[in-house]
Amino acid sequence: MSDSQTLLKVEELAMRFPVRGRGLFSRTTGWVHAVNGVSLEVKKGEVLGLVGESGCGKTTLGRCIVRSLKPSEGHLYYRQPNGETADLATLGTSDLRPLQRQIRVIFQDPFSSLNPRMTIRQIVGDPLKASGLSGGSELEDRVAAMLRRVGLSPGHMHRYPHAFSGGERQRVNIARALIMEPRLVIADEAVSALDVSVRAQVLNLLRDLQDEFDLTYLFISHDMSVVENICDRVAVMYLGKIVELADTAELYAEPQHPYTEALLSAVPKPDPRLRGAGRRIRLSDDFPDPASPPSGCFFHTRCRYADDQDCVNRRPELRSVGADGHSAACHYSEKLELAPAVEPELADDVSITSP
Ligand SMILES: Nc1ncnc2c1ncn2[C@@H]1O[C@H](COP(=O)(O)OP(=O)(O)OP(=O)(O)O)[C@@H](O)[C@H]1O
């Protein structure tokens, strides 16, 4: 990795799951392409958002990065604290373990992700104990300090998860992730299950902790408003591929991929002059089957700009479409560059259906 500001470089990553027929010993009949050739960089100290509809592969990408899944193909170049680079995609278990401590996950559901039979001390302290980094009274002190830091009391240590609200449980989840002093945190829909007011508090906490612990976040979400609020850059994922990546302000003001445009059209905009304001682009429900993705551009079956030549036949590459690393994978943005700038028409609703 040439850029010293890059913490993680994901290169042509793919994750396929086998599709099996019915029956106990059935053969593999196909493959779900959950992550399909993703390349992106996560910069040190940034919050990189990863957005897209349910089933587009966000969680699978996150699970590959923490290596709870071994990718089918590609590379995950991770810059270690000593400056050396390791490919997480290919490392064996013993080399991987110390690096996995540096990359932790905060899960979505604060109810199902905490073992109801474990005390908060056990839940938060177990990763330290399991890795042999701490034990006894030192471990207890570290758990107490971390609980304090996430806004809980050390007195909560001997209680069980059922005694806590959703927001408090998510604070326990955050404490469990941070007790290992990670460098990269994958927040997978970390605030999606919370009430709006609690969500704001937890987002503020994540921001404060980022400063205090010098963290980098990969922030996975389907909520474009939350992402706009917390992320420095945003990657948009569709059917296992990144279709657009840009600084947050740039992406929200000038989306260059019709899929991003459709996602953003659902976000209320205070300024009617912004692109896409005033119209809601409804995507048809026929999200393609990741086991048999469409030809050409994967989005063409739901895209209102698609033509039957380039879009149906030719797969667009992610390419530069603007300043500061703004890139998009779309033939439509190629045409945009050639076409004279026109104001988008304002309509109440534009429905998108398959051609
Ligand atoms: N273990 C698995 N075996 C088979 N298919 C899987 C497996 N895990 C995920 N998939 C499939 O991979 C695709 C991507 O799933 P993934 O959970 O990564 O998407 P997502 O964008 O995170 O969605 P959500 O927000 O609903 O979690 C989906 O089609 C899903 O059904």
The ligand as an SDF file (V2000), in Angstrom:
LIG
                    3D

 31 33  0  0  0  0  0  0  0  0999 V2000
  -24.2380  -17.9120    5.1050 N   0  0  0  0  0  0  0  0  0  0  0  0
  -24.8920  -17.6230    3.9760 C   0  0  0  0  0  0  0  0  0  0  0  0
  -25.2640  -18.6010    3.1250 N   0  0  0  0  0  0  0  0  0  0  0  0
  -25.9140  -18.3280    1.9700 C   0  0  0  0  0  0  0  0  0  0  0  0
  -26.2370  -17.0810    1.5750 N   0  0  0  0  0  0  0  0  0  0  0  0
  -25.8940  -16.0570    2.3820 C   0  0  0  0  0  0  0  0  0  0  0  0
  -25.2080  -16.2700    3.6180 C   0  0  0  0  0  0  0  0  0  0  0  0
  -25.0030  -15.0550    4.2150 N   0  0  0  0  0  0  0  0  0  0  0  0
  -25.5360  -14.1260    3.3810 C   0  0  0  0  0  0  0  0  0  0  0  0
  -26.0730  -14.7330    2.2940 N   0  0  0  0  0  0  0  0  0  0  0  0
  -26.7160  -14.0620    1.1550 C   0  0  0  0  0  0  0  0  0  0  0  0
  -25.8060  -13.0940    0.6650 O   0  0  0  0  0  0  0  0  0  0  0  0
  -26.5050  -11.9410    0.2240 C   0  0  0  0  0  0  0  0  0  0  0  0
  -25.9690  -10.7260    0.9730 C   0  0  0  0  0  0  0  0  0  0  0  0
  -26.3530  -10.8300    2.3430 O   0  0  0  0  0  0  0  0  0  0  0  0
  -25.8930   -9.7730    3.4450 P   0  0  0  0  0  0  0  0  0  0  0  0
  -26.4730  -10.1760    4.7630 O   0  0  0  0  0  0  0  0  0  0  0  0
  -24.4360   -9.5970    3.3690 O   0  0  0  0  0  0  0  0  0  0  0  0
  -26.6040   -8.4400    2.9370 O   0  0  0  0  0  0  0  0  0  0  0  0
  -26.8660   -7.0770    3.7080 P   0  0  0  0  0  0  0  0  0  0  0  0
  -26.7330   -5.9940    2.7190 O   0  0  0  0  0  0  0  0  0  0  0  0
  -26.0110   -7.0120    4.9200 O   0  0  0  0  0  0  0  0  0  0  0  0
  -28.3850   -7.2220    4.1340 O   0  0  0  0  0  0  0  0  0  0  0  0
  -29.0560   -6.9520    5.5680 P   0  0  0  0  0  0  0  0  0  0  0  0
  -28.9930   -5.4770    5.7630 O   0  0  0  0  0  0  0  0  0  0  0  0
  -30.4420   -7.4800    5.4010 O   0  0  0  0  0  0  0  0  0  0  0  0
  -28.2390   -7.7320    6.5620 O   0  0  0  0  0  0  0  0  0  0  0  0
  -27.9860  -12.2050    0.4900 C   0  0  0  0  0  0  0  0  0  0  0  0
  -28.5560  -12.7010   -0.7040 O   0  0  0  0  0  0  0  0  0  0  0  0
  -27.9570  -13.2820    1.5500 C   0  0  0  0  0  0  0  0  0  0  0  0
  -29.1200  -14.0890    1.4770 O   0  0  0  0  0  0  0  0  0  0  0  0
  1  2  1  0
  2  3  1  0
  2  7  2  0
  3  4  2  0
  4  5  1  0
  5  6  2  0
  6  7  1  0
  6 10  1  0
  7  8  1  0
  8  9  2  0
  9 10  1  0
 10 11  1  0
 11 12  1  0
 11 30  1  0
 12 13  1  0
 13 14  1  0
 13 28  1  0
 14 15  1  0
 15 16  1  0
 16 17  2  0
 16 18  1  0
 16 19  1  0
 19 20  1  0
 20 21  2  0
 20 22  1  0
 20 23  1  0
 23 24  1  0
 24 25  2  0
 24 26  1  0
 24 27  1  0
 28 29  1  0
 28 30  1  0
 30 31  1  0
M  END
$$$$
